[in-house]
Amino acid sequence: MQPFGRHYVVVRPLFSEDSFAEQHERINRKRKTLRHHLKDYFSGVSFSKLCLCCSCDAKRAKNAALSLFPFIGWMKDYKIKEWLLGDIVSGISTGLVAVLQGLAFSLLASLPPGYGLYTAFFPAIIYFFLGTSRHLSVGAFPILSLMVGAVVTRLVPDEGPSFNITGFEGLSLEQQRVLVASSVTFLMGAFQLVMGLLQVGFIVMYLSETLVSGFTTAAAVHILVSQLRFVLGLDFPGINGPLAIIYTLVEVFSRITSTNVADLVTSIAIMALVLIVKEINDRFKSKLPVPIPIEVIMTVIACGVSYAFNFEERFDVVIVGEMVNGYESPVAPNLEVIEETAVEAFPMAIVGFAVAFSVAKVYSVKHDYTIDGNQELIAFGVSNMFGASFRSFAASTALSRTAIQESTGGKTQIAGILSAMMVLIVIVGVGFLLEPLPRSVLGALVIVNLKGMLMQFSELPFLWRNDRPDFVTWMVTFMASLFLGLDLGLAVGIGAELFTVVYRTQFPRCSVLANISGTDLYRDRKDYTSIYEPDGVKIFKIPSPIFFANIDFFRDKLVQEVGFNPMRVLKKRNKALRKIRKMLCNGELEVSDRGPVLRQPSVDTSEGSMEDLDQPIDFSDLPIQVNWNSQLPANISVPPVNIHSLILDFCAVSFIDVSALKGLKATLKEFIRIEVDVYIVSCDVYIMEKLQHCTFFDDEIKTSIFYPTLHDAMLHILETHPDHGELEKDININYEVIQRDSLTV
């Protein structure tokens, strides 16, 4: 290659794949088998952690310990003077928010508010040792809390008998609910731990950003509706299951006249003030040393006002009431509850990990460190299992809480530990001060924190304009999650997402290419005006993998673009040959210098046998060679074929399965048998190997039809059919055949 200003000049032979292989020897690499891949997969980090006891050398033990306990890595490099103050400020700020969100999200889980503090404490302690993210604030997450609440109210409804579970004997309604929540959380953690040990952290890749957006938006609407009864001060049991949101709204509107005015006014005032101050925090975050802790301020004010004016007695306001005092003894998960909740626990494990991992990934990129998805699964699995033993419910991360931890100067999980210490102080010391807090205040704080998720509705116009399949995924996930429940909605959303993937590959945008004048580039002929298309040549681009589901689609599109059905043409030609043979035999045709001449009209209109019409055309027993594009005698009609060469561009074909391979072979043979030369260009070498192994090549389909580039094939065609045109020339770039099989660009 020789550079020349903004041009380049290449002089090389014109290659087919066969000639290229002759002149350039390819390294014969040994490809890994499935057994080798599985061996490498299970000898990864998590497996080495399990086999640490079998690893005797110190280096392997050290690496395994560092991967299992990532905090060792950043603790030894901790910069006390630069990071400690920021971690302290961040820990205190995040801890105050964690206390309030723990109380508020307990309502979503249909549990007494105090148990949310356990969720803000125990998982955060374990995550400090096992987590790889330095900025995640681990604790209650509203969507997970709502999913836990659905399980709790199903097994222990507000009205009516609870499920017949052995461990419920002698327990109060609240204790039964706590047992259910802790058991399903333990199972959720077990799922996460097993997935981490099996290194299936990649599973989060199947939850696209569009799917997560639709799912979390539906969850936000669920949360909003579920909090209306607290904001309005209405008393009715929680509802779960399909169409729960409809039934809840029916209950709200049927009891709307019973609204507690004090609760409503308090909620509206708090939501308005919190939203205003949050907007101020966002607008002036570069000038504020720390965000104004408006939620903490409003909670303190609401507690004081409620206590001073005795809201519980005077206005019949439901308050938080008696808080947990200290820690309770560990409890084992109930096996019967685990059996009943396995179906709900698995999507909870996926959602909890997916949200936490995506948030952690954002901050790891921002602060330039790496996170390990499989280690995150292990960290959250152990955190949830440990927390569930002390009666906490499902933990992940809340976006707003993590944002506070990072924006207030948090550098490491030291901030997370300090946040947990703030929660500890509330649990063992000052929790009683929160007892007068109206539950409507917690409901209002929950609703305010839904703003970010509800704003995702604004994505819909963009998706509609730019990506209709993604729009469908968003809407299907949203509607299914809204009306069927979050667990079923997630499953339906994944199904819809996979359907769109299949749709994109099964019905891709095929195109006919043309040469851009004066270049060796080929683009869609519909997109450019300055193009050149040699007569009798058709270039068809296949823009996706070829497999059993789309091979018929490709064939139909190819037939549509070339303008004729090769099988129909082949059958018509063979049928015409039968008729010509018969007419020659009967003396109805005679052969002259001008070709076959009709002597007398043919009256035989019988179709004859339809067998073997799809076989190659055989002229061996005829004294003439039929020109199918000329006029045929005796009213013999054959569909015209206006191309002599067909090029299939395989540059975007990443794989082809055996079923599609058979269909492709049959299609190529149909074109070859009607004297259309077929060429395949830019085919991946591994696909070529597969074609070889699957006996794709025979007497009709040869390896010589494969060319490394589209331009090589085009130059070969123009040399083979010189009467059909030449590539255009301009003053900048020339194409010419140099000797035999050589080209210059």
MIROTI-821963 format. One record per residue (C-alpha): x, y, z. Coordinates in nm, 3 decimals. Each point is the difference from the previous one (the first is absolute). Example, Ala and Ser with C-alpha at 12.3 -4.5 7.8 and 13.67 -1.06 7.14 Angstrom:
REM residues 2
       X       Y       Z
   1.230  -0.450   0.780
   0.137   0.344  -0.066
END
This chain:
REM residues 745
       X       Y       Z
   0.000   0.000   0.000
   0.137   0.338  -0.099
  -0.144   0.320   0.160
  -0.047   0.298  -0.231
  -0.154   0.302   0.173
  -0.362  -0.079   0.079
   0.008  -0.299  -0.237
   0.146  -0.345   0.018
   0.135  -0.230  -0.265
  -0.007  -0.379   0.031
   0.141  -0.239  -0.256
  -0.077  -0.364   0.067
  -0.127  -0.308  -0.182
  -0.372  -0.049  -0.045
  -0.078  -0.266   0.260
  -0.259  -0.266   0.040
   0.000  -0.187   0.329
   0.174  -0.290  -0.171
   0.278   0.211  -0.152
   0.041   0.194   0.323
   0.043  -0.325   0.194
   0.264  -0.117  -0.250
   0.211   0.313   0.038
  -0.050   0.068   0.372
   0.045  -0.289   0.238
  -0.239   0.007   0.293
   0.106  -0.097   0.350
  -0.179  -0.314   0.108
  -0.117   0.090   0.349
  -0.148  -0.256   0.234
  -0.347   0.112   0.099
  -0.128  -0.058   0.351
  -0.267  -0.262   0.047
  -0.301   0.032   0.226
   0.186  -0.199   0.264
   0.286   0.252   0.000
  -0.239   0.293   0.024
  -0.180  -0.158   0.296
   0.332  -0.074   0.167
   0.112   0.363  -0.040
  -0.341   0.125   0.112
  -0.007  -0.195   0.324
   0.365   0.063   0.076
  -0.079   0.372   0.028
   0.007   0.222   0.304
  -0.301  -0.139   0.183
   0.112  -0.360  -0.041
   0.345   0.083   0.129
  -0.164   0.153   0.304
  -0.178  -0.325   0.070
   0.320  -0.199  -0.054
   0.220   0.232   0.204
   0.064  -0.274   0.248
   0.156  -0.210  -0.278
   0.235   0.276  -0.117
   0.324  -0.028   0.189
   0.211   0.278  -0.146
  -0.015   0.341   0.163
  -0.055   0.198  -0.320
  -0.316  -0.185  -0.095
  -0.130   0.026   0.355
   0.068   0.374   0.001
  -0.176   0.055  -0.333
  -0.300  -0.203   0.109
  -0.021   0.192   0.328
   0.021   0.335  -0.181
  -0.276  -0.100  -0.242
  -0.223  -0.134   0.278
   0.063   0.301   0.227
   0.046   0.297  -0.235
   0.015   0.249   0.288
   0.357  -0.118   0.070
   0.110   0.141  -0.335
  -0.124   0.356   0.052
   0.058   0.009   0.377
   0.374  -0.045  -0.041
   0.003   0.298  -0.240
  -0.238   0.212   0.208
   0.098   0.369   0.001
  -0.096   0.115   0.347
   0.066   0.370  -0.046
  -0.180   0.022  -0.333
  -0.288  -0.241   0.046
  -0.089  -0.030   0.368
  -0.180   0.333   0.042
  -0.208  -0.058  -0.312
  -0.091  -0.351   0.115
  -0.108   0.132   0.343
  -0.222   0.274  -0.145
  -0.140  -0.241  -0.255
  -0.064  -0.271   0.260
  -0.193   0.234   0.229
  -0.209   0.147  -0.285
  -0.074  -0.339  -0.153
  -0.075  -0.152   0.342
  -0.272   0.257   0.071
  -0.162  -0.068  -0.335
   0.039  -0.377   0.049
  -0.193   0.022   0.328
  -0.291   0.181  -0.162
  -0.007  -0.220  -0.309
   0.021  -0.313   0.216
  -0.309   0.115   0.191
  -0.183   0.105  -0.315
   0.080  -0.307  -0.209
  -0.115  -0.226   0.285
  -0.352   0.117  -0.081
   0.046  -0.129  -0.356
   0.103  -0.337   0.143
  -0.312  -0.002   0.223
   0.220  -0.020   0.309
   0.032   0.210   0.317
   0.219   0.305  -0.081
   0.278  -0.092   0.240
   0.101  -0.309  -0.196
   0.115   0.218  -0.286
   0.283   0.115   0.228
   0.129  -0.358   0.016
   0.011   0.000  -0.382
   0.205   0.320   0.008
   0.249  -0.151   0.247
   0.080  -0.370  -0.041
   0.040  -0.023  -0.382
   0.217   0.315  -0.003
   0.240  -0.154   0.252
   0.049  -0.317  -0.208
   0.025   0.191  -0.328
   0.290   0.201   0.142
   0.210  -0.318   0.007
  -0.122  -0.175  -0.316
  -0.114   0.272  -0.243
   0.210   0.139  -0.283
  -0.177   0.336  -0.037
   0.134   0.284   0.213
  -0.307   0.221  -0.032
  -0.310  -0.217   0.029
  -0.223   0.073   0.297
  -0.142  -0.340   0.088
  -0.342  -0.025   0.160
  -0.369   0.004  -0.082
  -0.106   0.056  -0.362
  -0.363   0.100  -0.068
  -0.068  -0.249  -0.280
   0.141  -0.293   0.196
  -0.194   0.114   0.306
  -0.318   0.000  -0.205
   0.075  -0.350  -0.132
   0.060  -0.120   0.356
  -0.326   0.166   0.105
  -0.189  -0.191  -0.270
   0.130  -0.330   0.140
  -0.072   0.106   0.359
  -0.360   0.102  -0.068
  -0.061  -0.317  -0.201
   0.110  -0.230   0.280
  -0.114   0.219   0.290
  -0.290   0.216  -0.121
  -0.137   0.292   0.205
  -0.341  -0.168   0.011
  -0.076  -0.369  -0.008
   0.209  -0.302   0.101
   0.369  -0.030  -0.067
   0.151  -0.286  -0.197
   0.012  -0.327   0.192
   0.369   0.011   0.090
   0.138  -0.190   0.295
   0.229   0.275   0.126
  -0.289   0.248   0.042
  -0.140  -0.157   0.315
   0.009   0.237   0.293
   0.119   0.297  -0.205
  -0.179   0.332  -0.035
  -0.092   0.140  -0.341
   0.308   0.225  -0.003
   0.231  -0.282   0.105
  -0.139  -0.225  -0.274
   0.065   0.271  -0.257
   0.353   0.055   0.124
   0.065  -0.375  -0.025
  -0.133  -0.010  -0.358
   0.208   0.304  -0.102
   0.319  -0.135   0.153
  -0.052  -0.347  -0.151
  -0.058   0.126  -0.354
   0.300   0.233   0.041
   0.216  -0.294   0.109
  -0.106  -0.196  -0.308
   0.064   0.303  -0.221
   0.351   0.027   0.145
   0.057  -0.371  -0.053
  -0.091   0.038  -0.368
   0.243   0.290  -0.034
   0.279  -0.189   0.177
  -0.041  -0.309  -0.219
  -0.003   0.212  -0.316
   0.314   0.176   0.118
   0.182  -0.327   0.070
  -0.106  -0.133  -0.340
   0.124   0.326  -0.159
  -0.325   0.089  -0.173
   0.027   0.372   0.063
  -0.038   0.043  -0.376
  -0.372  -0.071   0.047
  -0.052   0.370   0.060
   0.083   0.058  -0.368
  -0.340  -0.147  -0.089
  -0.169   0.286   0.183
   0.035   0.284  -0.247
  -0.016   0.363   0.103
  -0.336   0.026  -0.176
  -0.143  -0.297   0.189
   0.128   0.127   0.335
  -0.143   0.344  -0.075
  -0.347  -0.138  -0.076
   0.012  -0.231   0.302
   0.113   0.265   0.248
  -0.254   0.250  -0.133
  -0.282  -0.251   0.055
   0.141  -0.072   0.346
   0.000   0.374   0.073
  -0.369   0.020  -0.093
  -0.069  -0.300   0.227
   0.184   0.171   0.285
  -0.183   0.326  -0.058
  -0.339  -0.169   0.010
   0.092  -0.209   0.304
   0.093   0.314   0.196
  -0.329   0.178  -0.067
  -0.163  -0.171   0.296
   0.266   0.144   0.234
  -0.002   0.346  -0.158
  -0.380   0.018   0.012
  -0.026  -0.170   0.340
  -0.225  -0.280  -0.129
  -0.034  -0.332   0.174
  -0.028  -0.304  -0.227
   0.211  -0.317  -0.041
   0.284  -0.023  -0.247
  -0.077  -0.178  -0.327
   0.235  -0.214  -0.208
  -0.010  -0.215  -0.311
  -0.107   0.072  -0.359
  -0.208   0.317  -0.041
   0.090   0.101   0.357
   0.052   0.359  -0.114
  -0.357   0.015  -0.135
  -0.149  -0.143   0.318
   0.208   0.238   0.212
  -0.120   0.303  -0.198
  -0.360  -0.124   0.033
   0.047  -0.018   0.378
   0.158   0.347   0.010
  -0.275   0.169  -0.197
  -0.279  -0.186   0.177
   0.135   0.130   0.335
   0.113   0.342  -0.118
  -0.264   0.172   0.213
   0.170  -0.144   0.311
   0.326   0.181  -0.071
   0.182   0.123   0.309
   0.050   0.370  -0.069
   0.294   0.029   0.240
   0.185  -0.282  -0.178
  -0.078   0.149  -0.342
   0.110   0.354   0.090
   0.317  -0.126   0.170
   0.089  -0.216  -0.301
  -0.059   0.274  -0.256
   0.205   0.253   0.199
   0.291  -0.241   0.043
  -0.003  -0.112  -0.365
  -0.005   0.361  -0.122
   0.285   0.112   0.227
   0.215  -0.305  -0.065
  -0.042   0.032  -0.377
   0.092   0.370   0.009
   0.310  -0.054   0.211
   0.108  -0.301  -0.209
  -0.025   0.221  -0.307
   0.218   0.258   0.176
   0.250  -0.273   0.087
   0.017  -0.110  -0.363
   0.031   0.353  -0.137
   0.265   0.120   0.244
   0.182  -0.327   0.073
   0.329   0.148  -0.120
  -0.026   0.280   0.257
  -0.139  -0.195   0.297
   0.263  -0.186   0.209
  -0.262  -0.267   0.077
  -0.362  -0.033  -0.116
  -0.258   0.147   0.236
  -0.134  -0.302   0.196
  -0.358   0.111  -0.047
  -0.147  -0.345   0.067
   0.172  -0.012   0.340
  -0.107   0.355   0.080
  -0.364  -0.065  -0.093
  -0.002  -0.325   0.196
   0.129   0.175   0.314
  -0.256   0.279  -0.041
  -0.283  -0.249  -0.065
   0.097  -0.203   0.308
   0.008   0.312   0.217
  -0.330   0.139  -0.127
  -0.173  -0.339   0.024
   0.120  -0.046   0.359
  -0.078   0.358   0.108
  -0.353   0.005  -0.142
  -0.074  -0.366   0.071
  -0.097  -0.085  -0.359
  -0.082  -0.359   0.093
  -0.273   0.093   0.247
  -0.128   0.330  -0.138
  -0.004  -0.074  -0.373
  -0.008  -0.381  -0.003
   0.333  -0.010  -0.188
   0.177  -0.338  -0.025
   0.355   0.038   0.131
   0.309  -0.224  -0.014
  -0.062  -0.115   0.356
   0.225  -0.220   0.204
   0.344  -0.038  -0.161
   0.227  -0.298   0.023
   0.228   0.032   0.302
   0.337  -0.158  -0.064
   0.049  -0.324  -0.188
  -0.197  -0.320   0.014
   0.152  -0.345   0.008
   0.076  -0.166  -0.336
  -0.276  -0.201  -0.163
   0.023  -0.290  -0.244
  -0.193   0.023  -0.327
  -0.324  -0.196  -0.016
   0.025  -0.284  -0.252
  -0.372   0.001  -0.077
   0.014   0.371  -0.079
   0.303  -0.063  -0.223
  -0.197  -0.267  -0.191
  -0.292   0.241  -0.048
   0.213   0.297  -0.110
   0.266  -0.154  -0.227
  -0.169   0.134  -0.312
  -0.006   0.357   0.135
   0.350  -0.014   0.152
   0.182  -0.064  -0.327
  -0.120   0.315  -0.185
   0.073   0.195   0.320
   0.359  -0.128  -0.011
   0.034   0.102  -0.365
  -0.157   0.345   0.046
   0.200   0.077   0.314
   0.328  -0.092  -0.164
  -0.079   0.166  -0.336
  -0.083   0.336   0.161
   0.300  -0.006   0.234
   0.243  -0.110  -0.270
  -0.113   0.266  -0.250
   0.031   0.275   0.262
   0.340  -0.133   0.113
   0.120  -0.011  -0.360
  -0.085   0.369  -0.050
   0.209   0.109   0.299
   0.286  -0.241  -0.073
   0.039   0.154  -0.346
  -0.022   0.351   0.144
   0.269  -0.066   0.263
   0.215  -0.237  -0.207
  -0.005  -0.330   0.183
  -0.132  -0.343  -0.093
  -0.287  -0.201   0.142
  -0.057  -0.373  -0.027
  -0.356  -0.110  -0.077
   0.046  -0.348   0.142
   0.155   0.134   0.321
  -0.291   0.246   0.028
  -0.241  -0.292  -0.016
   0.192  -0.173   0.279
   0.008   0.320   0.206
  -0.374   0.064  -0.029
  -0.080  -0.368   0.048
   0.192  -0.023   0.328
  -0.129   0.345   0.108
  -0.361  -0.098  -0.049
   0.041  -0.340   0.162
   0.176   0.150   0.301
  -0.250   0.285   0.029
  -0.296  -0.238  -0.031
   0.132  -0.193   0.300
  -0.048   0.322   0.201
  -0.347   0.074  -0.143
   0.092   0.248  -0.272
  -0.170  -0.012  -0.339
   0.138   0.014  -0.356
   0.289   0.241  -0.051
   0.151   0.152  -0.310
   0.072   0.369  -0.054
  -0.213   0.309  -0.036
   0.108   0.235  -0.276
  -0.061   0.316   0.202
   0.188  -0.132   0.304
   0.302  -0.106  -0.208
   0.000   0.338  -0.173
   0.014   0.171   0.339
   0.285  -0.223   0.116
   0.203   0.086  -0.310
  -0.089   0.369  -0.029
   0.079   0.079   0.366
   0.360  -0.115  -0.042
  -0.013  -0.375   0.063
   0.306  -0.174  -0.141
  -0.025  -0.352   0.144
  -0.228  -0.230   0.195
   0.127   0.165   0.319
  -0.293   0.234  -0.069
  -0.227  -0.306  -0.015
   0.123  -0.123   0.338
  -0.054   0.345   0.156
  -0.347   0.007  -0.154
  -0.073  -0.333   0.167
   0.130   0.142   0.330
  -0.252   0.285  -0.029
  -0.274  -0.260  -0.041
   0.141  -0.188   0.300
  -0.029   0.311   0.216
  -0.367   0.035  -0.096
  -0.071  -0.368   0.066
   0.156  -0.019   0.345
  -0.025   0.361   0.118
  -0.230   0.258  -0.150
  -0.255  -0.204  -0.190
  -0.273   0.091   0.248
   0.018   0.362  -0.119
  -0.145  -0.110  -0.333
  -0.306  -0.164   0.152
  -0.229   0.309  -0.042
   0.085   0.023  -0.372
  -0.320  -0.026  -0.213
   0.009  -0.283  -0.251
  -0.137   0.242  -0.259
   0.335   0.182   0.021
   0.181  -0.321  -0.090
  -0.244  -0.057  -0.286
   0.062   0.353  -0.126
   0.377  -0.051   0.012
  -0.036  -0.325  -0.196
  -0.205   0.174  -0.269
   0.247   0.288  -0.029
   0.285  -0.244  -0.057
  -0.190  -0.150  -0.296
   0.055   0.311  -0.213
   0.304  -0.140  -0.182
  -0.172  -0.326  -0.089
  -0.325   0.168  -0.107
   0.195   0.239  -0.223
   0.092  -0.303  -0.213
  -0.331   0.049  -0.180
   0.182   0.275  -0.191
   0.205  -0.270  -0.179
  -0.302  -0.122  -0.196
  -0.006   0.268  -0.276
   0.371  -0.057  -0.065
  -0.047  -0.379  -0.020
  -0.303   0.038  -0.229
   0.193   0.220  -0.242
   0.326  -0.196   0.000
  -0.058  -0.363   0.098
  -0.349  -0.150  -0.026
   0.100  -0.350   0.125
   0.148   0.157   0.315
  -0.317   0.205   0.038
  -0.203  -0.322  -0.015
   0.227  -0.161   0.261
  -0.043   0.302   0.231
  -0.379   0.005  -0.036
  -0.049  -0.376   0.034
   0.222  -0.013   0.309
  -0.173   0.302   0.152
  -0.355  -0.122  -0.065
   0.071  -0.358   0.109
   0.175   0.115   0.319
  -0.278   0.248   0.071
  -0.292  -0.238  -0.035
   0.143  -0.349   0.056
   0.237   0.084   0.286
   0.373   0.060   0.005
   0.111  -0.363  -0.004
  -0.217  -0.105  -0.294
   0.062   0.335  -0.168
   0.376  -0.054   0.006
  -0.042  -0.344  -0.159
  -0.228   0.142  -0.270
   0.244   0.286  -0.059
   0.293  -0.239  -0.050
  -0.216  -0.200  -0.241
  -0.086   0.316  -0.194
   0.365   0.104  -0.007
   0.110  -0.337  -0.137
  -0.282   0.019  -0.254
   0.130   0.334  -0.128
   0.350  -0.150  -0.032
  -0.142  -0.290  -0.202
  -0.206   0.246  -0.204
   0.304   0.211  -0.083
   0.199  -0.305  -0.114
  -0.289  -0.180  -0.167
  -0.115   0.303  -0.200
   0.307   0.219  -0.055
   0.030   0.277  -0.256
   0.149  -0.170  -0.305
   0.131   0.224  -0.277
   0.126   0.004  -0.357
   0.342   0.162  -0.031
   0.155   0.203  -0.277
   0.347   0.135  -0.064
   0.062   0.361   0.105
   0.143   0.155  -0.314
   0.376   0.043   0.006
   0.055  -0.212   0.312
   0.028  -0.360   0.108
  -0.289   0.056   0.243
  -0.346  -0.154  -0.026
  -0.307   0.142   0.170
  -0.377  -0.040  -0.007
  -0.111   0.110  -0.347
  -0.301   0.185   0.145
   0.215   0.235   0.206
   0.227   0.147  -0.270
  -0.035   0.160  -0.341
   0.358  -0.029  -0.128
   0.004  -0.378  -0.039
   0.098  -0.254  -0.261
  -0.175  -0.334  -0.054
   0.142  -0.225  -0.273
  -0.267  -0.160  -0.217
  -0.088  -0.350   0.106
   0.157   0.021   0.349
  -0.197   0.006   0.325
   0.167   0.052   0.340
  -0.213  -0.113   0.295
   0.109   0.076   0.356
  -0.104  -0.224   0.290
   0.030   0.210   0.320
  -0.042  -0.260   0.274
   0.081  -0.358   0.099
  -0.175  -0.265  -0.210
  -0.188  -0.263   0.197
  -0.305  -0.222  -0.023
  -0.247   0.281   0.076
   0.109   0.246  -0.269
   0.129  -0.210  -0.290
  -0.343   0.003  -0.169
  -0.022   0.376   0.050
   0.337   0.051  -0.166
  -0.098  -0.220  -0.292
  -0.326   0.189  -0.050
   0.180   0.336   0.013
   0.264  -0.124  -0.243
  -0.266  -0.122  -0.245
  -0.178   0.334   0.034
   0.316   0.199  -0.074
   0.118  -0.203  -0.301
  -0.351   0.010  -0.150
  -0.051  -0.371  -0.066
  -0.037  -0.330   0.182
   0.295  -0.221  -0.098
  -0.185  -0.324   0.076
  -0.294   0.106  -0.216
   0.237   0.097  -0.280
   0.185  -0.332   0.031
  -0.323  -0.200  -0.018
  -0.125   0.205  -0.294
   0.327  -0.055  -0.187
   0.002  -0.375   0.062
  -0.363  -0.016  -0.105
   0.081   0.197  -0.315
   0.287  -0.237  -0.080
  -0.234  -0.297   0.028
  -0.233   0.163  -0.247
   0.285   0.086  -0.240
   0.127  -0.360   0.013
  -0.346  -0.133  -0.071
  -0.054   0.242  -0.288
   0.337  -0.092  -0.152
  -0.084  -0.366   0.034
  -0.341   0.051  -0.166
   0.148   0.212  -0.277
  -0.184   0.311   0.106
   0.333   0.185   0.035
   0.305   0.000  -0.222
   0.345   0.140   0.073
   0.135   0.273  -0.228
   0.284   0.247   0.013
  -0.235   0.241   0.173
  -0.095  -0.257   0.264
  -0.313  -0.213   0.037
  -0.272   0.077  -0.261
  -0.363  -0.103   0.042
  -0.124  -0.211  -0.295
  -0.359  -0.048   0.108
  -0.212   0.110   0.294
   0.012  -0.216   0.307
  -0.336  -0.126   0.124
   0.126  -0.203   0.296
  -0.071   0.202   0.316
   0.069  -0.277   0.253
   0.212   0.103   0.297
   0.183  -0.329   0.031
   0.163  -0.114   0.322
   0.092   0.273   0.249
   0.280  -0.209   0.150
   0.367   0.099  -0.023
  -0.081   0.354  -0.114
   0.225   0.137   0.275
   0.308  -0.184  -0.125
   0.287   0.165  -0.193
  -0.077   0.079  -0.365
   0.139  -0.265  -0.236
   0.072   0.091  -0.366
   0.203  -0.317  -0.067
  -0.259  -0.168  -0.226
  -0.093   0.315  -0.192
   0.163   0.108  -0.326
  -0.038   0.363   0.105
   0.086   0.228   0.293
  -0.311   0.193   0.105
   0.037   0.374   0.052
  -0.259   0.063   0.269
  -0.003   0.374  -0.057
  -0.097  -0.032  -0.367
  -0.346  -0.071  -0.138
  -0.095  -0.365   0.041
  -0.218  -0.191  -0.246
  -0.345  -0.152   0.037
  -0.121   0.244   0.262
   0.256  -0.127   0.249
   0.024   0.261   0.275
   0.276   0.016   0.259
   0.034   0.281   0.259
   0.288   0.232  -0.093
   0.320   0.012   0.203
   0.158   0.344  -0.021
   0.317  -0.067   0.202
   0.302  -0.214  -0.064
   0.174   0.049   0.338
  -0.125   0.016   0.358
   0.225   0.116   0.286
  -0.097  -0.077   0.360
   0.171   0.230   0.252
   0.066  -0.201   0.319
   0.199   0.268   0.186
  -0.269   0.026   0.272
  -0.070  -0.373   0.028
   0.148  -0.111   0.332
  -0.126  -0.359  -0.002
  -0.212  -0.243  -0.196
  -0.168  -0.310   0.142
  -0.042  -0.337  -0.168
  -0.367   0.051  -0.089
   0.073   0.330  -0.170
   0.305  -0.149  -0.168
  -0.220  -0.254  -0.176
  -0.241   0.270  -0.111
   0.285   0.220  -0.124
   0.149  -0.290  -0.196
  -0.334  -0.074  -0.167
  -0.046   0.367  -0.095
   0.350   0.030  -0.149
  -0.054  -0.313  -0.207
  -0.324   0.142  -0.140
   0.185   0.306  -0.131
   0.297  -0.199  -0.128
  -0.230  -0.238  -0.191
  -0.153   0.291  -0.194
   0.348   0.121  -0.099
   0.031   0.283   0.253
   0.351   0.018   0.144
  -0.015   0.033   0.380
   0.277   0.158   0.207
   0.027   0.031   0.378
   0.226   0.275   0.133
   0.147   0.102   0.337
  -0.093  -0.330   0.161
   0.146  -0.062   0.345
   0.273  -0.263  -0.001
  -0.170  -0.197   0.275
  -0.320  -0.014  -0.202
   0.211  -0.128  -0.290
   0.136  -0.273   0.227
  -0.352  -0.096   0.101
  -0.106  -0.020  -0.364
   0.293  -0.233  -0.065
  -0.086  -0.224   0.295
  -0.370  -0.014  -0.093
   0.072  -0.116  -0.360
  -0.143   0.320  -0.144
   0.215  -0.023  -0.313
  -0.063  -0.243  -0.286
   0.015  -0.015  -0.380
  -0.229   0.303  -0.034
   0.104   0.218   0.294
   0.375   0.045   0.010
   0.236   0.193   0.224
   0.090   0.217  -0.300
  -0.321   0.200   0.045
   0.138   0.157   0.320
   0.189   0.332  -0.018
   0.165   0.195   0.282
  -0.150   0.337  -0.101
  -0.294   0.117  -0.199
   0.224   0.194  -0.238
   0.207  -0.309  -0.081
  -0.315  -0.181  -0.103
  -0.123   0.295  -0.206
   0.325   0.032  -0.193
  -0.004  -0.374  -0.068
  -0.357   0.028  -0.135
   0.088   0.294  -0.225
   0.296  -0.193  -0.137
  -0.214  -0.308  -0.056
  -0.282   0.203  -0.163
   0.182   0.286  -0.175
  -0.300   0.091  -0.216
  -0.214   0.097   0.300
   0.187   0.313   0.106
   0.307   0.134   0.173
   0.046   0.174   0.330
  -0.007   0.377  -0.038
   0.321   0.195   0.026
   0.082   0.342   0.135
   0.315   0.207   0.032
   0.061  -0.104   0.359
  -0.033  -0.378   0.012
   0.032  -0.249  -0.284
  -0.095  -0.362  -0.026
   0.161  -0.211  -0.265
   0.089  -0.360  -0.049
   0.379  -0.042  -0.009
   0.092  -0.322  -0.176
  -0.207  -0.292   0.122
  -0.164   0.021   0.345
   0.174   0.322   0.113
  -0.150   0.332   0.097
   0.113   0.343   0.105
  -0.194   0.247   0.208
END
